[in-house]
Amino acid sequence: MMAEEILTKHPLGKSGKNIDRKKYDTLKKAILSALRKNDLTHTELFSRLNKSLKRKFSGNISWYGETVKLDLEAKNIIERTGSKPQKYRLK
């Protein structure tokens, strides 16, 4: 049986990626959880993802994390701030 996949979106209208739904859901939950308390820079966000998922996730956390982060931006669930350095926050 094939794993269920999801086609992600990209905030700039570029082509999305087909990824495993379970991996998508895992990263989405981790990203939303990380941003629930504070706005985070890209580095801070990915540091938290790596810490929280490193032993529980099979796959490249940075690649999947970036793909899911872009999808969440495209769906207006998270957004980038205009600050320097730029941060991400829940919308």
PyMOL Python script that loads the backbone (N, CA, C, O; Angstrom):
from pymol import cmd

cmd.read_pdbstr("""\
ATOM      1  N   MET A   1       0.836  -1.182   0.000  1.00  0.00           N
ATOM      2  CA  MET A   1       0.000   0.000   0.000  1.00  0.00           C
ATOM      3  C   MET A   1       0.882   1.247   0.000  1.00  0.00           C
ATOM      4  O   MET A   1       1.827   1.350   0.782  1.00  0.00           O
ATOM      5  N   MET A   2       0.567   2.180  -0.875  1.00  0.00           N
ATOM      6  CA  MET A   2       1.344   3.418  -0.980  1.00  0.00           C
ATOM      7  C   MET A   2       0.986   4.361   0.162  1.00  0.00           C
ATOM      8  O   MET A   2      -0.163   4.423   0.600  1.00  0.00           O
ATOM      9  N   ALA A   3       1.976   5.084   0.628  1.00  0.00           N
ATOM     10  CA  ALA A   3       1.732   6.091   1.664  1.00  0.00           C
ATOM     11  C   ALA A   3       0.928   7.235   1.049  1.00  0.00           C
ATOM     12  O   ALA A   3       1.115   7.581  -0.118  1.00  0.00           O
ATOM     13  N   GLU A   4       0.045   7.807   1.833  1.00  0.00           N
ATOM     14  CA  GLU A   4      -0.738   8.943   1.354  1.00  0.00           C
ATOM     15  C   GLU A   4       0.180  10.150   1.246  1.00  0.00           C
ATOM     16  O   GLU A   4       0.993  10.411   2.132  1.00  0.00           O
ATOM     17  N   GLU A   5       0.037  10.891   0.134  1.00  0.00           N
ATOM     18  CA  GLU A   5       0.871  12.065  -0.078  1.00  0.00           C
ATOM     19  C   GLU A   5       0.015  13.325  -0.120  1.00  0.00           C
ATOM     20  O   GLU A   5      -1.198  13.274  -0.321  1.00  0.00           O
ATOM     21  N   ILE A   6       0.686  14.458   0.077  1.00  0.00           N
ATOM     22  CA  ILE A   6       0.039  15.760  -0.013  1.00  0.00           C
ATOM     23  C   ILE A   6       0.882  16.620  -0.936  1.00  0.00           C
ATOM     24  O   ILE A   6       2.111  16.589  -0.870  1.00  0.00           O
ATOM     25  N   LEU A   7       0.223  17.391  -1.801  1.00  0.00           N
ATOM     26  CA  LEU A   7       0.929  18.331  -2.672  1.00  0.00           C
ATOM     27  C   LEU A   7       0.971  19.668  -1.952  1.00  0.00           C
ATOM     28  O   LEU A   7      -0.064  20.289  -1.711  1.00  0.00           O
ATOM     29  N   THR A   8       2.178  20.104  -1.610  1.00  0.00           N
ATOM     30  CA  THR A   8       2.318  21.366  -0.884  1.00  0.00           C
ATOM     31  C   THR A   8       2.185  22.543  -1.847  1.00  0.00           C
ATOM     32  O   THR A   8       2.261  22.387  -3.066  1.00  0.00           O
ATOM     33  N   LYS A   9       1.986  23.716  -1.267  1.00  0.00           N
ATOM     34  CA  LYS A   9       1.921  24.955  -2.039  1.00  0.00           C
ATOM     35  C   LYS A   9       3.166  25.778  -1.748  1.00  0.00           C
ATOM     36  O   LYS A   9       3.887  25.517  -0.785  1.00  0.00           O
ATOM     37  N   HIS A  10       3.411  26.779  -2.595  1.00  0.00           N
ATOM     38  CA  HIS A  10       4.548  27.676  -2.413  1.00  0.00           C
ATOM     39  C   HIS A  10       4.012  29.100  -2.396  1.00  0.00           C
ATOM     40  O   HIS A  10       3.161  29.436  -3.220  1.00  0.00           O
ATOM     41  N   PRO A  11       4.484  29.953  -1.478  1.00  0.00           N
ATOM     42  CA  PRO A  11       3.923  31.300  -1.366  1.00  0.00           C
ATOM     43  C   PRO A  11       4.141  32.180  -2.598  1.00  0.00           C
ATOM     44  O   PRO A  11       3.411  33.153  -2.792  1.00  0.00           O
ATOM     45  N   LEU A  12       5.122  31.859  -3.424  1.00  0.00           N
ATOM     46  CA  LEU A  12       5.378  32.655  -4.623  1.00  0.00           C
ATOM     47  C   LEU A  12       4.795  32.008  -5.875  1.00  0.00           C
ATOM     48  O   LEU A  12       5.120  32.405  -6.994  1.00  0.00           O
ATOM     49  N   GLY A  13       3.939  31.015  -5.685  1.00  0.00           N
ATOM     50  CA  GLY A  13       3.285  30.378  -6.822  1.00  0.00           C
ATOM     51  C   GLY A  13       4.139  29.350  -7.555  1.00  0.00           C
ATOM     52  O   GLY A  13       3.715  28.818  -8.581  1.00  0.00           O
ATOM     53  N   LYS A  14       5.331  29.063  -7.048  1.00  0.00           N
ATOM     54  CA  LYS A  14       6.172  28.030  -7.663  1.00  0.00           C
ATOM     55  C   LYS A  14       5.532  26.662  -7.431  1.00  0.00           C
ATOM     56  O   LYS A  14       4.588  26.532  -6.653  1.00  0.00           O
ATOM     57  N   SER A  15       6.049  25.660  -8.106  1.00  0.00           N
ATOM     58  CA  SER A  15       5.510  24.313  -7.942  1.00  0.00           C
ATOM     59  C   SER A  15       5.741  23.813  -6.526  1.00  0.00           C
ATOM     60  O   SER A  15       6.805  24.021  -5.944  1.00  0.00           O
ATOM     61  N   GLY A  16       4.727  23.148  -5.979  1.00  0.00           N
ATOM     62  CA  GLY A  16       4.861  22.525  -4.673  1.00  0.00           C
ATOM     63  C   GLY A  16       5.522  21.168  -4.806  1.00  0.00           C
ATOM     64  O   GLY A  16       5.930  20.762  -5.894  1.00  0.00           O
ATOM     65  N   LYS A  17       5.620  20.484  -3.704  1.00  0.00           N
ATOM     66  CA  LYS A  17       6.234  19.146  -3.672  1.00  0.00           C
ATOM     67  C   LYS A  17       5.217  18.137  -3.158  1.00  0.00           C
ATOM     68  O   LYS A  17       4.399  18.451  -2.293  1.00  0.00           O
ATOM     69  N   ASN A  18       5.274  16.919  -3.699  1.00  0.00           N
ATOM     70  CA  ASN A  18       4.481  15.812  -3.156  1.00  0.00           C
ATOM     71  C   ASN A  18       5.286  15.186  -2.027  1.00  0.00           C
ATOM     72  O   ASN A  18       6.384  14.674  -2.246  1.00  0.00           O
ATOM     73  N   ILE A  19       4.733  15.230  -0.821  1.00  0.00           N
ATOM     74  CA  ILE A  19       5.432  14.613   0.308  1.00  0.00           C
ATOM     75  C   ILE A  19       4.474  13.724   1.093  1.00  0.00           C
ATOM     76  O   ILE A  19       3.254  13.873   1.016  1.00  0.00           O
ATOM     77  N   ASP A  20       5.045  12.816   1.835  1.00  0.00           N
ATOM     78  CA  ASP A  20       4.284  11.890   2.663  1.00  0.00           C
ATOM     79  C   ASP A  20       3.436  12.661   3.678  1.00  0.00           C
ATOM     80  O   ASP A  20       3.948  13.537   4.376  1.00  0.00           O
ATOM     81  N   ARG A  21       2.156  12.342   3.762  1.00  0.00           N
ATOM     82  CA  ARG A  21       1.241  13.078   4.649  1.00  0.00           C
ATOM     83  C   ARG A  21       1.672  12.990   6.112  1.00  0.00           C
ATOM     84  O   ARG A  21       1.567  13.976   6.841  1.00  0.00           O
ATOM     85  N   LYS A  22       2.154  11.831   6.551  1.00  0.00           N
ATOM     86  CA  LYS A  22       2.568  11.699   7.958  1.00  0.00           C
ATOM     87  C   LYS A  22       3.746  12.627   8.267  1.00  0.00           C
ATOM     88  O   LYS A  22       3.787  13.253   9.326  1.00  0.00           O
ATOM     89  N   LYS A  23       4.703  12.710   7.338  1.00  0.00           N
ATOM     90  CA  LYS A  23       5.842  13.608   7.542  1.00  0.00           C
ATOM     91  C   LYS A  23       5.368  15.064   7.533  1.00  0.00           C
ATOM     92  O   LYS A  23       5.822  15.875   8.339  1.00  0.00           O
ATOM     93  N   TYR A  24       4.450  15.389   6.613  1.00  0.00           N
ATOM     94  CA  TYR A  24       3.890  16.736   6.563  1.00  0.00           C
ATOM     95  C   TYR A  24       3.236  17.083   7.899  1.00  0.00           C
ATOM     96  O   TYR A  24       3.508  18.135   8.477  1.00  0.00           O
ATOM     97  N   ASP A  25       2.373  16.191   8.382  1.00  0.00           N
ATOM     98  CA  ASP A  25       1.652  16.448   9.630  1.00  0.00           C
ATOM     99  C   ASP A  25       2.606  16.605  10.815  1.00  0.00           C
ATOM    100  O   ASP A  25       2.385  17.450  11.683  1.00  0.00           O
ATOM    101  N   THR A  26       3.666  15.791  10.851  1.00  0.00           N
ATOM    102  CA  THR A  26       4.652  15.875  11.928  1.00  0.00           C
ATOM    103  C   THR A  26       5.344  17.231  11.922  1.00  0.00           C
ATOM    104  O   THR A  26       5.469  17.872  12.965  1.00  0.00           O
ATOM    105  N   LEU A  27       5.798  17.673  10.738  1.00  0.00           N
ATOM    106  CA  LEU A  27       6.491  18.956  10.644  1.00  0.00           C
ATOM    107  C   LEU A  27       5.543  20.115  10.892  1.00  0.00           C
ATOM    108  O   LEU A  27       5.917  21.083  11.553  1.00  0.00           O
ATOM    109  N   LYS A  28       4.328  20.036  10.376  1.00  0.00           N
ATOM    110  CA  LYS A  28       3.353  21.115  10.595  1.00  0.00           C
ATOM    111  C   LYS A  28       3.110  21.305  12.094  1.00  0.00           C
ATOM    112  O   LYS A  28       3.133  22.429  12.594  1.00  0.00           O
ATOM    113  N   LYS A  29       2.884  20.223  12.790  1.00  0.00           N
ATOM    114  CA  LYS A  29       2.634  20.284  14.232  1.00  0.00           C
ATOM    115  C   LYS A  29       3.836  20.895  14.957  1.00  0.00           C
ATOM    116  O   LYS A  29       3.666  21.730  15.845  1.00  0.00           O
ATOM    117  N   ALA A  30       5.045  20.483  14.582  1.00  0.00           N
ATOM    118  CA  ALA A  30       6.259  20.993  15.230  1.00  0.00           C
ATOM    119  C   ALA A  30       6.464  22.484  14.953  1.00  0.00           C
ATOM    120  O   ALA A  30       6.855  23.231  15.850  1.00  0.00           O
ATOM    121  N   ILE A  31       6.203  22.921  13.718  1.00  0.00           N
ATOM    122  CA  ILE A  31       6.362  24.340  13.367  1.00  0.00           C
ATOM    123  C   ILE A  31       5.352  25.195  14.129  1.00  0.00           C
ATOM    124  O   ILE A  31       5.716  26.216  14.714  1.00  0.00           O
ATOM    125  N   LEU A  32       4.091  24.783  14.124  1.00  0.00           N
ATOM    126  CA  LEU A  32       3.057  25.557  14.817  1.00  0.00           C
ATOM    127  C   LEU A  32       3.320  25.601  16.323  1.00  0.00           C
ATOM    128  O   LEU A  32       3.106  26.627  16.969  1.00  0.00           O
ATOM    129  N   SER A  33       3.782  24.493  16.866  1.00  0.00           N
ATOM    130  CA  SER A  33       4.113  24.442  18.291  1.00  0.00           C
ATOM    131  C   SER A  33       5.264  25.391  18.618  1.00  0.00           C
ATOM    132  O   SER A  33       5.221  26.098  19.624  1.00  0.00           O
ATOM    133  N   ALA A  34       6.283  25.408  17.778  1.00  0.00           N
ATOM    134  CA  ALA A  34       7.453  26.272  18.002  1.00  0.00           C
ATOM    135  C   ALA A  34       7.069  27.748  17.939  1.00  0.00           C
ATOM    136  O   ALA A  34       7.625  28.562  18.676  1.00  0.00           O
ATOM    137  N   LEU A  35       6.123  28.101  17.063  1.00  0.00           N
ATOM    138  CA  LEU A  35       5.741  29.500  16.888  1.00  0.00           C
ATOM    139  C   LEU A  35       4.622  29.937  17.836  1.00  0.00           C
ATOM    140  O   LEU A  35       4.261  31.113  17.867  1.00  0.00           O
ATOM    141  N   ARG A  36       4.080  29.009  18.597  1.00  0.00           N
ATOM    142  CA  ARG A  36       2.955  29.343  19.475  1.00  0.00           C
ATOM    143  C   ARG A  36       3.357  30.366  20.544  1.00  0.00           C
ATOM    144  O   ARG A  36       2.571  31.245  20.897  1.00  0.00           O
ATOM    145  N   LYS A  37       4.584  30.245  21.053  1.00  0.00           N
ATOM    146  CA  LYS A  37       5.009  31.125  22.147  1.00  0.00           C
ATOM    147  C   LYS A  37       5.656  32.424  21.668  1.00  0.00           C
ATOM    148  O   LYS A  37       5.366  33.485  22.221  1.00  0.00           O
ATOM    149  N   ASN A  38       6.521  32.368  20.658  1.00  0.00           N
ATOM    150  CA  ASN A  38       7.223  33.577  20.188  1.00  0.00           C
ATOM    151  C   ASN A  38       7.402  33.550  18.680  1.00  0.00           C
ATOM    152  O   ASN A  38       7.288  32.510  18.032  1.00  0.00           O
ATOM    153  N   ASP A  39       7.688  34.740  18.142  1.00  0.00           N
ATOM    154  CA  ASP A  39       8.143  34.847  16.759  1.00  0.00           C
ATOM    155  C   ASP A  39       9.585  34.334  16.746  1.00  0.00           C
ATOM    156  O   ASP A  39      10.341  34.582  17.685  1.00  0.00           O
ATOM    157  N   LEU A  40       9.966  33.618  15.681  1.00  0.00           N
ATOM    158  CA  LEU A  40      11.316  33.044  15.604  1.00  0.00           C
ATOM    159  C   LEU A  40      11.960  33.363  14.269  1.00  0.00           C
ATOM    160  O   LEU A  40      11.288  33.430  13.240  1.00  0.00           O
ATOM    161  N   THR A  41      13.286  33.561  14.295  1.00  0.00           N
ATOM    162  CA  THR A  41      14.017  33.687  13.040  1.00  0.00           C
ATOM    163  C   THR A  41      14.068  32.306  12.379  1.00  0.00           C
ATOM    164  O   THR A  41      13.734  31.298  13.002  1.00  0.00           O
ATOM    165  N   HIS A  42      14.483  32.273  11.133  1.00  0.00           N
ATOM    166  CA  HIS A  42      14.610  31.003  10.417  1.00  0.00           C
ATOM    167  C   HIS A  42      15.553  30.069  11.176  1.00  0.00           C
ATOM    168  O   HIS A  42      15.258  28.887  11.352  1.00  0.00           O
ATOM    169  N   THR A  43      16.680  30.604  11.621  1.00  0.00           N
ATOM    170  CA  THR A  43      17.665  29.798  12.350  1.00  0.00           C
ATOM    171  C   THR A  43      17.084  29.253  13.649  1.00  0.00           C
ATOM    172  O   THR A  43      17.269  28.078  13.967  1.00  0.00           O
ATOM    173  N   GLU A  44      16.380  30.102  14.403  1.00  0.00           N
ATOM    174  CA  GLU A  44      15.773  29.667  15.663  1.00  0.00           C
ATOM    175  C   GLU A  44      14.710  28.589  15.428  1.00  0.00           C
ATOM    176  O   GLU A  44      14.642  27.595  16.151  1.00  0.00           O
ATOM    177  N   LEU A  45      13.886  28.807  14.405  1.00  0.00           N
ATOM    178  CA  LEU A  45      12.835  27.844  14.095  1.00  0.00           C
ATOM    179  C   LEU A  45      13.428  26.484  13.754  1.00  0.00           C
ATOM    180  O   LEU A  45      12.988  25.463  14.283  1.00  0.00           O
ATOM    181  N   PHE A  46      14.422  26.465  12.873  1.00  0.00           N
ATOM    182  CA  PHE A  46      14.991  25.181  12.451  1.00  0.00           C
ATOM    183  C   PHE A  46      15.828  24.531  13.542  1.00  0.00           C
ATOM    184  O   PHE A  46      15.945  23.306  13.580  1.00  0.00           O
ATOM    185  N   SER A  47      16.411  25.328  14.427  1.00  0.00           N
ATOM    186  CA  SER A  47      17.102  24.771  15.580  1.00  0.00           C
ATOM    187  C   SER A  47      16.103  24.026  16.466  1.00  0.00           C
ATOM    188  O   SER A  47      16.393  22.931  16.948  1.00  0.00           O
ATOM    189  N   ARG A  48      14.938  24.614  16.676  1.00  0.00           N
ATOM    190  CA  ARG A  48      13.907  23.955  17.494  1.00  0.00           C
ATOM    191  C   ARG A  48      13.372  22.702  16.814  1.00  0.00           C
ATOM    192  O   ARG A  48      13.150  21.684  17.470  1.00  0.00           O
ATOM    193  N   LEU A  49      13.163  22.771  15.497  1.00  0.00           N
ATOM    194  CA  LEU A  49      12.677  21.585  14.784  1.00  0.00           C
ATOM    195  C   LEU A  49      13.674  20.445  14.917  1.00  0.00           C
ATOM    196  O   LEU A  49      13.291  19.305  15.180  1.00  0.00           O
ATOM    197  N   ASN A  50      14.961  20.754  14.733  1.00  0.00           N
ATOM    198  CA  ASN A  50      15.988  19.706  14.834  1.00  0.00           C
ATOM    199  C   ASN A  50      16.041  19.122  16.237  1.00  0.00           C
ATOM    200  O   ASN A  50      16.184  17.909  16.395  1.00  0.00           O
ATOM    201  N   LYS A  51      15.927  19.967  17.259  1.00  0.00           N
ATOM    202  CA  LYS A  51      15.951  19.476  18.642  1.00  0.00           C
ATOM    203  C   LYS A  51      14.748  18.583  18.936  1.00  0.00           C
ATOM    204  O   LYS A  51      14.887  17.516  19.532  1.00  0.00           O
ATOM    205  N   SER A  52      13.570  19.029  18.513  1.00  0.00           N
ATOM    206  CA  SER A  52      12.359  18.286  18.889  1.00  0.00           C
ATOM    207  C   SER A  52      12.152  17.019  18.059  1.00  0.00           C
ATOM    208  O   SER A  52      11.480  16.092  18.512  1.00  0.00           O
ATOM    209  N   LEU A  53      12.719  16.965  16.849  1.00  0.00           N
ATOM    210  CA  LEU A  53      12.429  15.837  15.958  1.00  0.00           C
ATOM    211  C   LEU A  53      13.609  14.909  15.687  1.00  0.00           C
ATOM    212  O   LEU A  53      13.422  13.864  15.065  1.00  0.00           O
ATOM    213  N   LYS A  54      14.805  15.252  16.127  1.00  0.00           N
ATOM    214  CA  LYS A  54      15.986  14.522  15.650  1.00  0.00           C
ATOM    215  C   LYS A  54      15.943  13.011  15.858  1.00  0.00           C
ATOM    216  O   LYS A  54      16.486  12.271  15.038  1.00  0.00           O
ATOM    217  N   ARG A  55      15.328  12.541  16.908  1.00  0.00           N
ATOM    218  CA  ARG A  55      15.283  11.088  17.116  1.00  0.00           C
ATOM    219  C   ARG A  55      13.965  10.466  16.679  1.00  0.00           C
ATOM    220  O   ARG A  55      13.815   9.244  16.699  1.00  0.00           O
ATOM    221  N   LYS A  56      13.011  11.304  16.286  1.00  0.00           N
ATOM    222  CA  LYS A  56      11.664  10.802  15.982  1.00  0.00           C
ATOM    223  C   LYS A  56      11.316  10.890  14.495  1.00  0.00           C
ATOM    224  O   LYS A  56      10.243  10.442  14.092  1.00  0.00           O
ATOM    225  N   PHE A  57      12.193  11.454  13.681  1.00  0.00           N
ATOM    226  CA  PHE A  57      11.842  11.733  12.287  1.00  0.00           C
ATOM    227  C   PHE A  57      12.840  11.091  11.350  1.00  0.00           C
ATOM    228  O   PHE A  57      14.047  11.302  11.474  1.00  0.00           O
ATOM    229  N   SER A  58      12.330  10.298  10.401  1.00  0.00           N
ATOM    230  CA  SER A  58      13.241   9.718   9.408  1.00  0.00           C
ATOM    231  C   SER A  58      13.134  10.557   8.150  1.00  0.00           C
ATOM    232  O   SER A  58      12.086  10.600   7.505  1.00  0.00           O
ATOM    233  N   GLY A  59      14.202  11.208   7.813  1.00  0.00           N
ATOM    234  CA  GLY A  59      14.217  12.097   6.657  1.00  0.00           C
ATOM    235  C   GLY A  59      14.979  13.354   7.021  1.00  0.00           C
ATOM    236  O   GLY A  59      15.354  13.555   8.176  1.00  0.00           O
ATOM    237  N   ASN A  60      15.203  14.196   6.026  1.00  0.00           N
ATOM    238  CA  ASN A  60      15.959  15.422   6.206  1.00  0.00           C
ATOM    239  C   ASN A  60      15.040  16.485   6.814  1.00  0.00           C
ATOM    240  O   ASN A  60      14.170  17.024   6.130  1.00  0.00           O
ATOM    241  N   ILE A  61      15.235  16.778   8.091  1.00  0.00           N
ATOM    242  CA  ILE A  61      14.364  17.723   8.792  1.00  0.00           C
ATOM    243  C   ILE A  61      14.409  19.100   8.129  1.00  0.00           C
ATOM    244  O   ILE A  61      13.379  19.765   8.019  1.00  0.00           O
ATOM    245  N   SER A  62      15.582  19.533   7.690  1.00  0.00           N
ATOM    246  CA  SER A  62      15.692  20.852   7.062  1.00  0.00           C
ATOM    247  C   SER A  62      14.900  20.924   5.764  1.00  0.00           C
ATOM    248  O   SER A  62      14.193  21.904   5.530  1.00  0.00           O
ATOM    249  N   TRP A  63      15.004  19.895   4.910  1.00  0.00           N
ATOM    250  CA  TRP A  63      14.283  19.898   3.634  1.00  0.00           C
ATOM    251  C   TRP A  63      12.765  19.827   3.857  1.00  0.00           C
ATOM    252  O   TRP A  63      12.011  20.627   3.305  1.00  0.00           O
ATOM    253  N   TYR A  64      12.341  18.878   4.658  1.00  0.00           N
ATOM    254  CA  TYR A  64      10.904  18.758   4.924  1.00  0.00           C
ATOM    255  C   TYR A  64      10.381  19.986   5.664  1.00  0.00           C
ATOM    256  O   TYR A  64       9.282  20.466   5.386  1.00  0.00           O
ATOM    257  N   GLY A  65      11.176  20.491   6.609  1.00  0.00           N
ATOM    258  CA  GLY A  65      10.772  21.673   7.361  1.00  0.00           C
ATOM    259  C   GLY A  65      10.575  22.878   6.460  1.00  0.00           C
ATOM    260  O   GLY A  65       9.598  23.611   6.611  1.00  0.00           O
ATOM    261  N   GLU A  66      11.490  23.090   5.526  1.00  0.00           N
ATOM    262  CA  GLU A  66      11.385  24.219   4.594  1.00  0.00           C
ATOM    263  C   GLU A  66      10.164  24.050   3.696  1.00  0.00           C
ATOM    264  O   GLU A  66       9.431  25.010   3.459  1.00  0.00           O
ATOM    265  N   THR A  67       9.942  22.841   3.198  1.00  0.00           N
ATOM    266  CA  THR A  67       8.801  22.573   2.326  1.00  0.00           C
ATOM    267  C   THR A  67       7.478  22.842   3.049  1.00  0.00           C
ATOM    268  O   THR A  67       6.577  23.470   2.493  1.00  0.00           O
ATOM    269  N   VAL A  68       7.369  22.367   4.278  1.00  0.00           N
ATOM    270  CA  VAL A  68       6.127  22.561   5.051  1.00  0.00           C
ATOM    271  C   VAL A  68       5.984  24.024   5.466  1.00  0.00           C
ATOM    272  O   VAL A  68       4.876  24.559   5.453  1.00  0.00           O
ATOM    273  N   LYS A  69       7.092  24.683   5.837  1.00  0.00           N
ATOM    274  CA  LYS A  69       7.042  26.097   6.211  1.00  0.00           C
ATOM    275  C   LYS A  69       6.514  26.933   5.052  1.00  0.00           C
ATOM    276  O   LYS A  69       5.665  27.802   5.251  1.00  0.00           O
ATOM    277  N   LEU A  70       7.008  26.679   3.852  1.00  0.00           N
ATOM    278  CA  LEU A  70       6.537  27.414   2.674  1.00  0.00           C
ATOM    279  C   LEU A  70       5.056  27.151   2.416  1.00  0.00           C
ATOM    280  O   LEU A  70       4.317  28.063   2.046  1.00  0.00           O
ATOM    281  N   ASP A  71       4.625  25.911   2.609  1.00  0.00           N
ATOM    282  CA  ASP A  71       3.218  25.560   2.445  1.00  0.00           C
ATOM    283  C   ASP A  71       2.355  26.325   3.451  1.00  0.00           C
ATOM    284  O   ASP A  71       1.296  26.841   3.093  1.00  0.00           O
ATOM    285  N   LEU A  72       2.796  26.399   4.688  1.00  0.00           N
ATOM    286  CA  LEU A  72       2.034  27.114   5.711  1.00  0.00           C
ATOM    287  C   LEU A  72       1.979  28.614   5.418  1.00  0.00           C
ATOM    288  O   LEU A  72       0.986  29.275   5.720  1.00  0.00           O
ATOM    289  N   GLU A  73       3.050  29.145   4.828  1.00  0.00           N
ATOM    290  CA  GLU A  73       3.029  30.552   4.399  1.00  0.00           C
ATOM    291  C   GLU A  73       2.013  30.736   3.273  1.00  0.00           C
ATOM    292  O   GLU A  73       1.221  31.677   3.294  1.00  0.00           O
ATOM    293  N   ALA A  74       2.040  29.841   2.298  1.00  0.00           N
ATOM    294  CA  ALA A  74       1.128  29.943   1.149  1.00  0.00           C
ATOM    295  C   ALA A  74      -0.334  29.839   1.587  1.00  0.00           C
ATOM    296  O   ALA A  74      -1.213  30.436   0.965  1.00  0.00           O
ATOM    297  N   LYS A  75      -0.593  29.089   2.646  1.00  0.00           N
ATOM    298  CA  LYS A  75      -1.964  28.907   3.151  1.00  0.00           C
ATOM    299  C   LYS A  75      -2.337  29.951   4.213  1.00  0.00           C
ATOM    300  O   LYS A  75      -3.385  29.845   4.851  1.00  0.00           O
ATOM    301  N   ASN A  76      -1.474  30.958   4.398  1.00  0.00           N
ATOM    302  CA  ASN A  76      -1.709  32.045   5.360  1.00  0.00           C
ATOM    303  C   ASN A  76      -1.909  31.563   6.793  1.00  0.00           C
ATOM    304  O   ASN A  76      -2.698  32.136   7.544  1.00  0.00           O
ATOM    305  N   ILE A  77      -1.188  30.507   7.167  1.00  0.00           N
ATOM    306  CA  ILE A  77      -1.233  30.006   8.540  1.00  0.00           C
ATOM    307  C   ILE A  77      -0.103  30.641   9.351  1.00  0.00           C
ATOM    308  O   ILE A  77      -0.259  30.936  10.536  1.00  0.00           O
ATOM    309  N   ILE A  78       1.042  30.846   8.684  1.00  0.00           N
ATOM    310  CA  ILE A  78       2.147  31.588   9.293  1.00  0.00           C
ATOM    311  C   ILE A  78       2.555  32.690   8.329  1.00  0.00           C
ATOM    312  O   ILE A  78       2.207  32.652   7.149  1.00  0.00           O
ATOM    313  N   GLU A  79       3.295  33.676   8.835  1.00  0.00           N
ATOM    314  CA  GLU A  79       3.760  34.763   7.977  1.00  0.00           C
ATOM    315  C   GLU A  79       5.138  35.218   8.419  1.00  0.00           C
ATOM    316  O   GLU A  79       5.579  34.952   9.537  1.00  0.00           O
ATOM    317  N   ARG A  80       5.805  35.915   7.506  1.00  0.00           N
ATOM    318  CA  ARG A  80       7.104  36.509   7.810  1.00  0.00           C
ATOM    319  C   ARG A  80       6.865  37.928   8.307  1.00  0.00           C
ATOM    320  O   ARG A  80       5.980  38.632   7.820  1.00  0.00           O
ATOM    321  N   THR A  81       7.663  38.334   9.280  1.00  0.00           N
ATOM    322  CA  THR A  81       7.564  39.713   9.758  1.00  0.00           C
ATOM    323  C   THR A  81       8.422  40.602   8.869  1.00  0.00           C
ATOM    324  O   THR A  81       9.254  40.107   8.109  1.00  0.00           O
ATOM    325  N   GLY A  82       8.226  41.883   8.961  1.00  0.00           N
ATOM    326  CA  GLY A  82       9.044  42.818   8.195  1.00  0.00           C
ATOM    327  C   GLY A  82      10.295  43.239   8.938  1.00  0.00           C
ATOM    328  O   GLY A  82      11.047  44.088   8.459  1.00  0.00           O
ATOM    329  N   SER A  83      10.528  42.653  10.105  1.00  0.00           N
ATOM    330  CA  SER A  83      11.663  43.056  10.943  1.00  0.00           C
ATOM    331  C   SER A  83      12.989  42.551  10.384  1.00  0.00           C
ATOM    332  O   SER A  83      13.029  41.685   9.510  1.00  0.00           O
ATOM    333  N   LYS A  84      14.067  43.114  10.911  1.00  0.00           N
ATOM    334  CA  LYS A  84      15.404  42.628  10.602  1.00  0.00           C
ATOM    335  C   LYS A  84      16.001  42.131  11.903  1.00  0.00           C
ATOM    336  O   LYS A  84      16.098  42.938  12.827  1.00  0.00           O
ATOM    337  N   PRO A  85      16.406  40.897  12.068  1.00  0.00           N
ATOM    338  CA  PRO A  85      16.234  39.836  11.070  1.00  0.00           C
ATOM    339  C   PRO A  85      14.759  39.435  10.959  1.00  0.00           C
ATOM    340  O   PRO A  85      13.978  39.557  11.902  1.00  0.00           O
ATOM    341  N   GLN A  86      14.428  38.960   9.785  1.00  0.00           N
ATOM    342  CA  GLN A  86      13.060  38.524   9.533  1.00  0.00           C
ATOM    343  C   GLN A  86      12.692  37.355  10.448  1.00  0.00           C
ATOM    344  O   GLN A  86      13.505  36.467  10.702  1.00  0.00           O
ATOM    345  N   LYS A  87      11.459  37.375  10.932  1.00  0.00           N
ATOM    346  CA  LYS A  87      10.993  36.291  11.799  1.00  0.00           C
ATOM    347  C   LYS A  87       9.710  35.702  11.232  1.00  0.00           C
ATOM    348  O   LYS A  87       9.074  36.282  10.353  1.00  0.00           O
ATOM    349  N   TYR A  88       9.351  34.553  11.748  1.00  0.00           N
ATOM    350  CA  TYR A  88       8.101  33.887  11.376  1.00  0.00           C
ATOM    351  C   TYR A  88       7.174  33.926  12.571  1.00  0.00           C
ATOM    352  O   TYR A  88       7.619  33.858  13.716  1.00  0.00           O
ATOM    353  N   ARG A  89       5.876  34.036  12.300  1.00  0.00           N
ATOM    354  CA  ARG A  89       4.886  34.039  13.374  1.00  0.00           C
ATOM    355  C   ARG A  89       3.589  33.439  12.863  1.00  0.00           C
ATOM    356  O   ARG A  89       3.350  33.349  11.658  1.00  0.00           O
ATOM    357  N   LEU A  90       2.751  33.027  13.825  1.00  0.00           N
ATOM    358  CA  LEU A  90       1.422  32.533  13.475  1.00  0.00           C
ATOM    359  C   LEU A  90       0.596  33.714  12.996  1.00  0.00           C
ATOM    360  O   LEU A  90       0.742  34.828  13.501  1.00  0.00           O
ATOM    361  N   LYS A  91      -0.261  33.473  12.033  1.00  0.00           N
ATOM    362  CA  LYS A  91      -1.115  34.547  11.533  1.00  0.00           C
ATOM    363  C   LYS A  91      -2.381  34.643  12.305  1.00  0.00           C
ATOM    364  O   LYS A  91      -3.218  35.498  12.014  1.00  0.00           O
TER     365      LYS A  91
END
""", "prot")
cmd.dss("prot")
cmd.show_as("cartoon", "prot")
cmd.util.cbc("prot")
cmd.orient("prot")
